[in-house]
Amino acid sequence: MAINTHHQVGEINNKRCSIVEKSITAERVGFLKSLLTFNGYEVEVAEKPDGTFDLGVTDILFNTEMALYGRYLRTKERKVVTPEMWR
């Protein structure tokens, strides 16, 4: 049994990834990809047949909730990414 059921691991582009978000828009992909890449994560994106995208990072230990509430992510302006900014 998983301790945190929100932490999903899957495969995107034949690479094992921690799934960050599923079924998101291209605009959301742009925002998350730039943010996560700036913070040093390798981002993988896969387009689904319905036109939405799945986004993940190759760091299997990455957990979105821990990164946000642990205040691990920063913007390019060096501000801490809060849950409100993430949404």
Buried (B, 14 or more C-beta within 10 A) or exposed (E): EEEEEEBBEBEBEEEEBBBBBBEBEEEBBEEBBEBBEEBEBEBBBBEEEEEBBBBBBBBEEBBBEBBBEEEEBEEEEEEEBEEEEBE
